[in-house]
Amino acid sequence: MLDLYALRFDQLPEGADCSLLFDALPNSAFMLCHDLKRLDTFIVTTEKSAGERIGLVMKGARLSRCTLEKKLDKPTVIIPFISCPTDADDPGADAWQAFNDMYGVLKGTDALILVSFTPATKEYLVSVKDRIEHALSSKEVRRTTYTGGSLAGDGPGSTQADLYYGSEERGMLLSMVGMISESMMQSGMSYRVSITISDQGRALQYLKSRACILESFSSKSRDISSAYLESLRLPSVPFSRRYCAAMLNFSDRIPRKVAVQTALSKGGGELCLGTYVEGSLYDTKEPVMMPLQNLNLGVIITGLPGTGKSLAAMGLVKRLLGLRRPMLMVVSPTEEWNALGRELGLQVIKIYGGGAPFNFFKCSPGISKERFYENLAMLIASASGAGPYRGPMEKCLLAAFRKVYSGASDPDPALVYRAIEEAVIERHAKRSNTGVKYTKHGENIMAGLESLRLMLFKRQFAYSGGTDFLGLLKRGAIFDLSRVSNSMKPFFYALILNQAYGFADALDIMGDSEVRMLLCIEEAHLIFDNTEQSAASQDLRQRIQDFRKKGICLMLLTHSVNDISISIRRLCQTKLYFRQSADSVKYAVGDLVFRKELQDSVADKLKTLEQRVCAASYMTLCGGSKEPASPIFLRSQALAISTRPEHDACIEAPDTVTIVRVFDNGGKPLQNKRIELAYIGEKVFSGATDDSGAVVVGGLLSGKQYTMAVLGEKKKDTRTFMIQGSSENLVKLE
């Protein structure tokens, strides 16, 4: 038997470089022993003078001898792997996180965790490198699949899927080659690393959830000495000194993260929300299941940017579509949903991206026109930013819509706008021989309607008819607003949401046990703000109560819990709360209904949660009745989809040419006559006729009516006519 010596740090100066252990013990094997019962770490080595040498190299460090009386209970040996970090200057930044939560999760257990570092010879490094390079060169790397036409109507083509180049296995092998090459080229020491665990329960489960395990097996060692001898013979992965330094953790350096003890409810279901994170610290890989029908109780997902809330929503949508095919609509201010939409066969619609036209004023068959335009007036007024003038604007919109929809379900958008303008003038303006004089209310209402005017100048939204919205919902539609300015996004949210509301209102109330429709709204605060006076929020508060009966799942995503009013948050009974800002965390804790004694620790956790980990509150099904499950922490499941956005070209209709010819009573062309053209009250052209009495205008909407003013010397001499865009118009001045 070897003579082993155990050393404990009595003093380890703050900021001390632990990697200097390798200088103090050159070419020597040693082991770190983590005693979870005593919350202590000590060094095991064969070097009798190790304490003095370490004290000389690590200035200010003091060590003392300790005994090796600990016995190992049914130990397991694991061969770990750590990937190369992206930041070469800080190998500990993301290379080794296995021990970060160890003393929080395993505090007080009898587990021993032994991390062994055995010097690797140059011959060993060369043999391992040769085997890895052979493995890298012998794999199939790519598969080509030939496809038919795409959703956009393109011709046949092909796709190539990476089988190996993008795989985790190849990345792992490349990391190993990089570390070995680094050691060989820099003549640095390399170490073979293995871990022995004397616990078959939580400690083993914890490490397997935190590190990539290449191999594991039961050990016959029953004490630390025999485990040390066994580690010398193991053909484990060689790591360079830089990466081994990231594994040197001591008891006073390992973070004591607070564990929030929760219990996973055993209620089953078809839909997986993620995997259970025990103690709020480590992933048990145990799925958290929820009945599919409970989605119609409302879902709210919040979290700071980059915490994984969109990926969590995508995962729920993907798993839902694997079980059911309800009507589906996603409204996203970015293009991050597009790849998933194409994978699932959904229709991806780019607002301002050309393509199929939409008439957002179209009331589809089977929908109550009165309910449709009442909702439309409320949503437009809420999204307009009219502030205290929202009420008067909504009344003007209702008056205009009542006239327009009395004669048609699919009105021309330009006629709708003119009717709105007339309603505003009737209530908040006076006409005179010089024009229209608006009151303060009228000026603010017209200013709030600028978004509507701007939208109607786009060919995609300027015409009646357009794409069948019901067909889109049945197929599933993703509305991509990435090309829309931030000031216009609330307006489009209102128009898109109103179409979905129309079909939701038409559903019966027999959908309590199913999901018939899913509405997912990213950055929902753009239309549902956090004020109780918001008309859209007040309306939604009533709708959520009806959505359960109709079988509709409403999924709202925001950056902070404070972005949405508390009344709406509390009505949504499935909550996934990712990392929160310090000023909003207390409201998040109140929503999640953790036990009173846990609320302070939950608040601390919500401020520091890692990516894709969230606090969750949801409903289970017990004995046929819906009951709340205990709030827990879970990790959302990763999605195997492309995260690279596909940049589709903006498809615009070909430019059009409009010709206007001006004659006098005798048919003589009138030269140098000043002309102005306006569309829905906005001047779009100003010019003069040429020698033939003609003026040519490009870019006008085909078939739409424009107001043409032929200006005279005095204002009273101005003549006004209506002309058609993209046509040749003959105008006779009398």
URLIN-V680612 format. One record per residue. N is the residue number from 0. RES is the residue in one small letter. PHI is phi as a letter, one per 20 degrees, with the letter a starting at -180 (* if undefined). Layout:
# URLIN-V680612
N_RES_PHI + N_RES_PHI
This chain:
# URLIN-V680612
0_m_* + 1_l_f + 2_d_e + 3_l_d + 4_y_c + 5_a_d + 6_l_c + 7_r_d + 8_f_f + 9_d_e + 10_q_b + 11_l_c + 12_p_g + 13_e_f + 14_g_n + 15_a_f + 16_d_e + 17_c_f + 18_s_f + 19_l_f + 20_l_g + 21_f_f + 22_d_f + 23_a_f + 24_l_c + 25_p_f + 26_n_l + 27_s_d + 28_a_e + 29_f_b + 30_m_c + 31_l_e + 32_c_d + 33_h_e + 34_d_e + 35_l_f + 36_k_f + 37_r_e + 38_l_l + 39_d_c + 40_t_c + 41_f_c + 42_i_e + 43_v_d + 44_t_b + 45_t_e + 46_e_e + 47_k_f + 48_s_e + 49_a_g + 50_g_f + 51_e_f + 52_r_f + 53_i_f + 54_g_f + 55_l_f + 56_v_f + 57_m_e + 58_k_g + 59_g_n + 60_a_e + 61_r_c + 62_l_c + 63_s_c + 64_r_f + 65_c_c + 66_t_e + 67_l_d + 68_e_e + 69_k_f + 70_k_d + 71_l_e + 72_d_d + 73_k_l + 74_p_f + 75_t_c + 76_v_d + 77_i_c + 78_i_d + 79_p_e + 80_f_c + 81_i_c + 82_s_e + 83_c_f + 84_p_f + 85_t_f + 86_d_e + 87_a_f + 88_d_e + 89_d_c + 90_p_f + 91_g_e + 92_a_f + 93_d_b + 94_a_e + 95_w_c + 96_q_d + 97_a_f + 98_f_e + 99_n_g + 100_d_d + 101_m_g + 102_y_f + 103_g_f + 104_v_f + 105_l_d + 106_k_g + 107_g_n + 108_t_f + 109_d_e + 110_a_f + 111_l_d + 112_i_c + 113_l_d + 114_v_d + 115_s_d + 116_f_c + 117_t_d + 118_p_g + 119_a_d + 120_t_f + 121_k_f + 122_e_f + 123_y_f + 124_l_f + 125_v_f + 126_s_f + 127_v_f + 128_k_f + 129_d_f + 130_r_f + 131_i_f + 132_e_f + 133_h_f + 134_a_f + 135_l_f + 136_s_e + 137_s_d + 138_k_e + 139_e_f + 140_v_d + 141_r_b + 142_r_c + 143_t_d + 144_t_d + 145_y_e + 146_t_c + 147_g_e + 148_g_f + 149_s_e + 150_l_f + 151_a_e + 152_g_n + 153_d_f + 154_g_f + 155_p_f + 156_g_b + 157_s_b + 158_t_c + 159_q_d + 160_a_d + 161_d_f + 162_l_e + 163_y_c + 164_y_g + 165_g_e + 166_s_e + 167_e_f + 168_e_f + 169_r_f + 170_g_f + 171_m_f + 172_l_f + 173_l_f + 174_s_f + 175_m_f + 176_v_f + 177_g_f + 178_m_f + 179_i_f + 180_s_f + 181_e_g + 182_s_f + 183_m_f + 184_m_f + 185_q_e + 186_s_l + 187_g_e + 188_m_f + 189_s_c + 190_y_c + 191_r_e + 192_v_d + 193_s_b + 194_i_c + 195_t_d + 196_i_c + 197_s_e + 198_d_c + 199_q_e + 200_g_d + 201_r_f + 202_a_f + 203_l_f + 204_q_f + 205_y_f + 206_l_f + 207_k_f + 208_s_e + 209_r_d + 210_a_c + 211_c_e + 212_i_d + 213_l_e + 214_e_b + 215_s_b + 216_f_b + 217_s_f + 218_s_d + 219_k_e + 220_s_f + 221_r_c + 222_d_b + 223_i_f + 224_s_f + 225_s_f + 226_a_f + 227_y_f + 228_l_f + 229_e_f + 230_s_f + 231_l_f + 232_r_e + 233_l_f + 234_p_e + 235_s_e + 236_v_f + 237_p_e + 238_f_c + 239_s_f + 240_r_g + 241_r_g + 242_y_e + 243_c_f + 244_a_g + 245_a_f + 246_m_e + 247_l_e + 248_n_d + 249_f_c + 250_s_g + 251_d_e + 252_r_d + 253_i_e + 254_p_f + 255_r_e + 256_k_f + 257_v_f + 258_a_e + 259_v_d + 260_q_f + 261_t_c + 262_a_c + 263_l_e + 264_s_f + 265_k_e + 266_g_f + 267_g_e + 268_g_q + 269_e_e + 270_l_d + 271_c_e + 272_l_e + 273_g_q + 274_t_c + 275_y_f + 276_v_d + 277_e_f + 278_g_m + 279_s_m + 280_l_c + 281_y_c + 282_d_e + 283_t_e + 284_k_m + 285_e_e + 286_p_f + 287_v_d + 288_m_d + 289_m_c + 290_p_f + 291_l_g + 292_q_f + 293_n_f + 294_l_f + 295_n_f + 296_l_e + 297_g_n + 298_v_c + 299_i_c + 300_i_c + 301_t_c + 302_g_r + 303_l_f + 304_p_g + 305_g_n + 306_t_e + 307_g_o + 308_k_f + 309_s_f + 310_l_f + 311_a_f + 312_a_f + 313_m_f + 314_g_f + 315_l_f + 316_v_f + 317_k_f + 318_r_f + 319_l_f + 320_l_f + 321_g_f + 322_l_d + 323_r_c + 324_r_c + 325_p_f + 326_m_f + 327_l_b + 328_m_b + 329_v_c + 330_v_d + 331_s_c + 332_p_f + 333_t_c + 334_e_d + 335_e_f + 336_w_e + 337_n_f + 338_a_f + 339_l_f + 340_g_g + 341_r_f + 342_e_f + 343_l_e + 344_g_m + 345_l_e + 346_q_e + 347_v_e + 348_i_d + 349_k_e + 350_i_f + 351_y_m + 352_g_d + 353_g_m + 354_g_m + 355_a_f + 356_p_f + 357_f_c + 358_n_d + 359_f_f + 360_f_e + 361_k_f + 362_c_e + 363_s_f + 364_p_g + 365_g_n + 366_i_d + 367_s_f + 368_k_f + 369_e_f + 370_r_f + 371_f_f + 372_y_f + 373_e_f + 374_n_f + 375_l_f + 376_a_f + 377_m_f + 378_l_f + 379_i_f + 380_a_f + 381_s_f + 382_a_e + 383_s_f + 384_g_m + 385_a_f + 386_g_l + 387_p_f + 388_y_e + 389_r_f + 390_g_f + 391_p_g + 392_m_f + 393_e_f + 394_k_f + 395_c_f + 396_l_f + 397_l_f + 398_a_f + 399_a_f + 400_f_f + 401_r_f + 402_k_f + 403_v_f + 404_y_e + 405_s_f + 406_g_d + 407_a_b + 408_s_e + 409_d_c + 410_p_f + 411_d_f + 412_p_g + 413_a_f + 414_l_f + 415_v_f + 416_y_f + 417_r_f + 418_a_f + 419_i_f + 420_e_f + 421_e_f + 422_a_f + 423_v_f + 424_i_f + 425_e_f + 426_r_e + 427_h_c + 428_a_a + 429_k_c + 430_r_e + 431_s_b + 432_n_f + 433_t_d + 434_g_q + 435_v_d + 436_k_d + 437_y_e + 438_t_f + 439_k_f + 440_h_g + 441_g_f + 442_e_f + 443_n_f + 444_i_f + 445_m_f + 446_a_f + 447_g_f + 448_l_e + 449_e_f + 450_s_f + 451_l_f + 452_r_f + 453_l_f + 454_m_f + 455_l_f + 456_f_e + 457_k_e + 458_r_g + 459_q_f + 460_f_c + 461_a_e + 462_y_d + 463_s_f + 464_g_n + 465_g_n + 466_t_f + 467_d_f + 468_f_f + 469_l_f + 470_g_f + 471_l_f + 472_l_f + 473_k_f + 474_r_f + 475_g_o + 476_a_c + 477_i_d + 478_f_e + 479_d_e + 480_l_d + 481_s_f + 482_r_e + 483_v_e + 484_s_f + 485_n_f + 486_s_f + 487_m_e + 488_k_g + 489_p_g + 490_f_f + 491_f_f + 492_y_g + 493_a_f + 494_l_f + 495_i_f + 496_l_f + 497_n_f + 498_q_f + 499_a_f + 500_y_g + 501_g_g + 502_f_f + 503_a_f + 504_d_f + 505_a_f + 506_l_f + 507_d_e + 508_i_d + 509_m_d + 510_g_d + 511_d_f + 512_s_d + 513_e_b + 514_v_d + 515_r_e + 516_m_b + 517_l_c + 518_l_d + 519_c_d + 520_i_d + 521_e_f + 522_e_l + 523_a_f + 524_h_f + 525_l_f + 526_i_c + 527_f_d + 528_d_e + 529_n_e + 530_t_e + 531_e_f + 532_q_e + 533_s_f + 534_a_f + 535_a_f + 536_s_f + 537_q_f + 538_d_f + 539_l_f + 540_r_g + 541_q_f + 542_r_f + 543_i_g + 544_q_f + 545_d_e + 546_f_g + 547_r_g + 548_k_f + 549_k_e + 550_g_m + 551_i_d + 552_c_e + 553_l_d + 554_m_d + 555_l_d + 556_l_d + 557_t_b + 558_h_f + 559_s_b + 560_v_f + 561_n_f + 562_d_f + 563_i_d + 564_s_f + 565_i_f + 566_s_f + 567_i_f + 568_r_g + 569_r_f + 570_l_f + 571_c_e + 572_q_e + 573_t_d + 574_k_c + 575_l_c + 576_y_d + 577_f_e + 578_r_g + 579_q_d + 580_s_f + 581_a_f + 582_d_f + 583_s_d + 584_v_f + 585_k_f + 586_y_f + 587_a_f + 588_v_f + 589_g_f + 590_d_f + 591_l_e + 592_v_l + 593_f_f + 594_r_g + 595_k_g + 596_e_f + 597_l_e + 598_q_f + 599_d_f + 600_s_f + 601_v_f + 602_a_f + 603_d_f + 604_k_f + 605_l_f + 606_k_e + 607_t_c + 608_l_f + 609_e_f + 610_q_f + 611_r_m + 612_v_d + 613_c_b + 614_a_e + 615_a_c + 616_s_c + 617_y_b + 618_m_d + 619_t_d + 620_l_c + 621_c_c + 622_g_l + 623_g_n + 624_s_d + 625_k_e + 626_e_c + 627_p_f + 628_a_e + 629_s_f + 630_p_f + 631_i_b + 632_f_d + 633_l_b + 634_r_d + 635_s_f + 636_q_f + 637_a_f + 638_l_d + 639_a_e + 640_i_c + 641_s_f + 642_t_e + 643_r_e + 644_p_f + 645_e_e + 646_h_e + 647_d_f + 648_a_f + 649_c_f + 650_i_e + 651_e_d + 652_a_f + 653_p_f + 654_d_f + 655_t_d + 656_v_c + 657_t_d + 658_i_d + 659_v_c + 660_r_d + 661_v_d + 662_f_c + 663_d_e + 664_n_g + 665_g_e + 666_g_n + 667_k_e + 668_p_f + 669_l_e + 670_q_e + 671_n_l + 672_k_e + 673_r_f + 674_i_c + 675_e_c + 676_l_d + 677_a_c + 678_y_c + 679_i_l + 680_g_n + 681_e_d + 682_k_f + 683_v_d + 684_f_b + 685_s_b + 686_g_a + 687_a_c + 688_t_f + 689_d_e + 690_d_f + 691_s_e + 692_g_m + 693_a_d + 694_v_c + 695_v_d + 696_v_c + 697_g_d + 698_g_n + 699_l_f + 700_l_f + 701_s_f + 702_g_m + 703_k_e + 704_q_e + 705_y_d + 706_t_e + 707_m_d + 708_a_d + 709_v_e + 710_l_f + 711_g_d + 712_e_f + 713_k_d + 714_k_f + 715_k_f + 716_d_e + 717_t_f + 718_r_d + 719_t_d + 720_f_c + 721_m_d + 722_i_c + 723_q_d + 724_g_f + 725_s_m + 726_s_c + 727_e_e + 728_n_d + 729_l_d + 730_v_c + 731_k_d + 732_l_e + 733_e_d
